[in-house]
Amino acid sequence: MKEIIYGTSNPAKVAQVRDVLEPLGFVVKSLADFNSKITVDEDGETAEENALKKAVAYSKELNMPVLSMDVALYFNDLPEDKQPGLHVRRINNDESRPSDEDMLAYYANLAASMGDRMKAYWRYAFALAWPDGRKVSFAHDTPRIFVSKPSPKIVEGFPLESLQVDPETNKYISEMSKEELASFWQNSIGIPLSQFVQDNY
């Protein structure tokens, strides 16, 4: 088994990557395992820039290679100035961090205003960085459908999964079983992430 550090303390994000990499023989650890206190100013213009910034900062702090991720959200039928992009948790240009309930209400109303269903995609950006300064990254888009009626099941750390359905199965992501969710992530980001880590780690 090989150890890999994933640059986050969010348990939902750790589980997401663990489902992808454990079958390849990786033990996935997080920043919580190292009591990391560093904060990174995610002021990049793209998800890839932010993923690189985090990977580089955490790698220097821990003196170990680190994998990091950043995401951006785009809706197919929204104008550019209305896209959440990197600021998924920013509502109406408010700099304060909204609650999960506020986010659910905002995106549910957005979907309702567009006919109750909106095609969208998440841009996932991953980066690997090493203490000696080496770094690599890649980005991958994966489609979603947002609906106006939320599922009653909310996933801690990922509230919008209660509004998203898998385009192939039409099932709420928050309502997927552990096995269904592992298969979903493998199909959506697992293959490109697996290839990226195997090629570079």
C-alpha positions in Angstrom: 0.0 0.0 0.0 1.2 3.5 -0.9 0.3 6.5 1.3 -1.0 9.7 -0.3 -2.0 12.9 1.4 -5.1 14.7 0.2 -4.9 18.4 0.9 -8.3 18.9 2.8 -9.9 18.3 6.1 -13.4 17.9 4.7 -14.5 14.3 5.4 -16.8 14.2 2.4 -14.1 15.2 0.0 -11.7 12.7 1.6 -14.2 9.9 1.2 -14.7 10.9 -2.5 -11.0 10.5 -3.3 -10.6 7.5 -1.0 -13.2 5.6 -3.1 -11.2 6.3 -6.2 -7.7 5.6 -5.0 -8.0 2.8 -2.4 -8.7 0.2 -5.1 -5.3 1.2 -6.6 -3.5 0.4 -3.4 -3.3 3.9 -1.9 -3.9 4.7 1.8 -5.5 8.2 1.6 -4.7 10.6 4.5 -6.0 14.1 5.0 -4.7 17.3 6.6 -6.7 16.3 9.7 -4.2 13.4 10.2 -1.4 15.9 10.5 -3.1 18.7 12.5 -2.3 21.1 9.7 -3.2 24.7 10.6 -2.1 26.4 7.3 -4.6 28.4 5.3 -4.3 29.1 1.6 -5.7 32.2 -0.1 -7.6 30.7 -3.0 -7.4 33.7 -5.2 -6.6 32.0 -8.5 -8.5 32.7 -11.6 -9.2 29.0 -12.4 -9.8 25.9 -10.4 -6.5 24.5 -11.6 -4.6 27.5 -10.2 -6.2 27.1 -6.8 -5.6 23.4 -6.7 -1.9 24.1 -7.5 -1.6 26.8 -4.8 -3.0 24.4 -2.2 -0.9 21.5 -3.2 2.3 23.6 -3.1 1.5 25.2 0.2 0.6 22.0 2.0 3.6 20.1 0.5 6.0 22.7 1.8 4.3 22.7 5.2 4.3 18.9 5.6 7.5 18.3 3.6 5.7 15.5 1.8 4.0 15.2 -1.6 0.4 16.3 -1.5 -2.7 15.9 -3.8 -5.1 18.8 -3.8 -8.4 19.6 -5.6 -10.5 22.6 -6.4 -13.8 22.8 -8.2 -15.9 25.2 -10.2 -19.6 25.0 -11.2 -21.1 26.1 -14.5 -24.7 26.0 -15.7 -25.3 25.5 -19.4 -27.9 28.2 -19.9 -26.7 30.9 -17.6 -24.9 34.0 -18.9 -21.2 34.4 -17.8 -21.9 37.1 -15.2 -24.4 34.8 -13.4 -22.2 31.7 -13.3 -21.0 30.5 -9.9 -17.7 29.3 -11.3 -15.2 29.2 -8.4 -17.6 31.0 -6.0 -20.1 28.3 -5.5 -20.7 29.5 -1.9 -21.0 33.1 -2.8 -24.7 34.2 -3.2 -25.5 37.4 -4.9 -21.9 38.6 -4.6 -22.2 38.5 -0.8 -18.7 37.8 0.6 -20.1 36.1 3.8 -20.2 32.3 3.8 -23.8 31.1 3.5 -25.2 28.2 5.5 -26.0 24.9 3.8 -29.7 25.8 4.1 -29.1 29.2 2.3 -27.2 27.4 -0.5 -30.0 24.9 -1.0 -32.6 27.6 -1.1 -30.6 29.7 -3.6 -29.8 26.9 -6.1 -33.3 25.4 -5.8 -34.8 28.8 -6.7 -32.3 29.1 -9.5 -33.4 25.8 -10.9 -37.1 26.7 -10.5 -36.5 29.9 -12.5 -35.1 27.8 -15.3 -37.9 25.3 -15.6 -37.1 23.1 -12.5 -34.2 21.3 -14.1 -30.8 22.8 -15.2 -28.0 21.1 -17.0 -24.6 21.9 -15.4 -21.1 20.6 -15.0 -18.5 20.6 -12.4 -14.9 21.3 -13.4 -12.6 19.3 -11.1 -9.0 20.4 -11.0 -6.4 18.2 -9.3 -2.8 19.0 -8.5 0.2 17.1 -7.1 3.1 19.0 -5.6 6.4 17.9 -4.0 8.6 19.7 -1.4 11.4 20.1 -4.1 9.1 22.3 -6.1 7.8 19.9 -8.7 4.1 20.2 -9.5 1.6 18.9 -12.1 -2.1 19.4 -12.6 -5.1 18.5 -14.7 -8.8 19.5 -15.0 -11.8 17.4 -16.0 -15.5 18.3 -16.5 -18.3 16.0 -15.3 -22.0 16.7 -16.1 -24.9 17.1 -13.6 -28.6 18.0 -13.5 -29.8 20.5 -10.8 -33.4 20.3 -9.8 -35.7 22.7 -7.8 -37.0 20.1 -5.3 -34.2 19.1 -2.9 -33.9 15.6 -1.5 -34.5 15.5 2.3 -31.1 13.7 2.7 -28.3 16.2 3.1 -24.6 15.2 3.0 -22.4 17.1 5.4 -19.9 19.1 3.5 -21.7 18.7 0.2 -25.2 20.2 0.6 -25.7 20.7 -3.2 -25.8 16.9 -3.7 -29.4 17.2 -2.4 -30.2 19.1 -5.6 -28.2 17.2 -8.1 -29.2 14.1 -9.9 -27.1 11.8 -12.0 -27.9 12.4 -15.7 -27.7 8.6 -16.4 -29.8 7.3 -13.5 -31.8 10.4 -12.6 -31.1 9.6 -8.9 -30.3 12.1 -6.3 -26.6 11.9 -5.5 -27.3 12.4 -1.8 -29.6 9.3 -1.8 -27.1 6.9 -3.4 -25.9 4.0 -1.4 -22.2 3.7 -0.5 -21.8 1.2 -3.4 -23.7 3.4 -5.9 -21.8 6.5 -4.8 -18.4 4.8 -5.3 -19.5 3.6 -8.7 -20.7 7.1 -9.6 -17.4 8.8 -8.6 -15.4 6.2 -10.4 -17.4 6.8 -13.6 -17.3 10.6 -13.3 -13.9 11.5 -12.0 -12.3 8.2 -10.9 -10.8 7.1 -14.2 -9.0 10.4 -15.1 -7.9 10.9 -11.5 -6.6 7.4 -11.3 -4.7 7.8 -14.5 -3.3 11.2 -13.3 -2.1 9.8 -9.9 -0.6 6.6 -11.5 1.2 8.6 -14.2 2.7 11.1 -11.7 2.9 9.8 -8.2 
